[in-house]
Amino acid sequence: MLEQRVHLSQMPIAIKDSKINISSEKSTKELAQKFAEYLKGGEFIFLKGEIGVGKTTFVKYFINEYQILSNLPKTEITSPTFSLLNEYQVKDVRIKHYDLFRVKNKEEIKNLDIFEKDTNIITFVEWPQLIKDKQNIKFIELTFNYLNDLNDRIVEIKV
């Protein structure tokens, strides 16, 4: 594992090309809390991985921690699998959480306006591999994987 800090929008957010064990829900929560300390707005985070590997759980913990850091009560965070998008307002920052699993074509993605560039928006996208045109944006990619069995998981971070 490379121990070099990298920057996106001059914010240190992760250790480049890290593979982090998130086999416990506690470790997923801790990783999300670290991200919540660094992301301030304008970032795009792409979440890859099989169904049930922890993508939505990570986003839930991120949003709840972001609310706590903003001295707001935690709210219920649900998966946008059927709605495609859930939005959460945390003071001046809007958090957009997309789940593209059910998207069938490019036109649907285009209509979602995923790449709205605004320093007051943090955008999470599950199933980003369905997006062909990433519009030359900088993004953080989190790839969630199962290891030996369905109880052991890792997340790989690429910036």
N, C-alpha and C positions, 0 to 999 in steps of 0.2 A: 504494500500500500504506500503510495506516494504521500509524504507528509508536508506537502506544500499547499499553502492557502491560496485560493484563487478568488478573483473578484468579478462580480457582475454588477454593473452600475456602481462601482466603487464600494460595494458591500461584500465583506467576506461571508460566504454562505456555506461553503463545504470544502472538504478536502478532495482535491481533484482525483477522479477515478477511484473513489473509495468504494469498498464493499463492506457494508455494515450489517451485522447480524441483527435481525429484528424478529427473532423467533418468539419472543415474548411480547405481549401487548404493551408492557411497560417500556420496552426498548423502542417500539414504534412511537409511543407517546413522547419519549425523551428526544428522539430525532425531530419530531414535529415541533417540539418546544424550541429546539435550537434554530430551526428555520424561522419560527415566529419572532425570534429575537433579531434576526437580520433582515428579513424582507420588509420593505417599507412601502412599496408601491411601484408599479411599472414592470413587474417581473412576470414572466410566463414560465410555468412549471408543467412539464409533460410527464404524465404518469403512465408507465407501461407495465404490463404483467397480466397474468391469467386472472380469471374471475376468482374472487375470494382470497387473493394473495395479500390484501391489506392497503390498497390504494385509497379507498374511501375512508377507511379508518385513519390513515395518515392525515387526510384533509380534515376530518372531524377534529382530531387532536390539534392540528395547526390552527383552525379557526377558533376553537375554544381557548387555546393559549393566547392567541391574538386578542381575544375579547378580555381575558384576564389582564394582560399587559396594558390594556386601554381602560382598566378599571370598570369594565362592564360585566354584567352577569353572563354566564355561559348559556347558550341556547341549544336547542336540539338541532343536530346536523344530520341530514338524510342524504341518501344517494340520489343523484339526478338521472338515474337510468331511464325513467319513463318521461320525465319532463325535459331532459337533455341539459337543462341549466338550472342551478340554484344560485341565488345571489344573497350575500350577507353584507350588511352595512356595519362597519366597525369604526365609529367616529367618522373621520374624513376618508377612510379607505373602504372601497367596495371590493369584496372578494367574490369572484365569479368561479363557479365549479361546474365544468362541463363533463358530461359522460357521453361519448360518441358511439358507444357500443351498438345502438340501434340505428344509427345513421346509415342510409342506403346509397347516397350519391353525393357528388361534389356540390350540387346546387343546395342541398340541405345544409352543408357545412358553410357555404358562402353566406347563406341567410342568417346564420348564427352570430356573425360579426365577432368572431373569437379574437381577432387581432386588433381590437380597439386599443390604440396606444394612448395611455393616460397614466400619469405618475400616481394617480389615486386609485388604481385598480391592480389587484393581484389576481392573476388568472391561472387556475388549475385545469388541465385537460386530461381526462382519462381516455385511453384509446387514441392517442394522437397519430398513430401510424396510418390512420384513415385520411389524414390531411396530406395532400400531395404538395400544395404550395404553402410553405411556411413563411412566405413574404419577407425573407431575409431578416427575421427577428432573432435576437439572442434569447436562448431559453436554457433552463436547467432541466435535465432529463433524469428522472428517477425510474429505474427499472427494478421492479419487484419480482423476485423469483423464489420458488420452492427449492429446497435442497433435498436431502435424502428421502424425506417423507413430507407429508402435508403439514407437519407441525414446525418444521425448520424452514426459516425464510431469511433471505438477505435482500438488501436494496443496494443497487449500484448507482452512484451519483456521477453524472457527467455534466460538465459546464462547457 
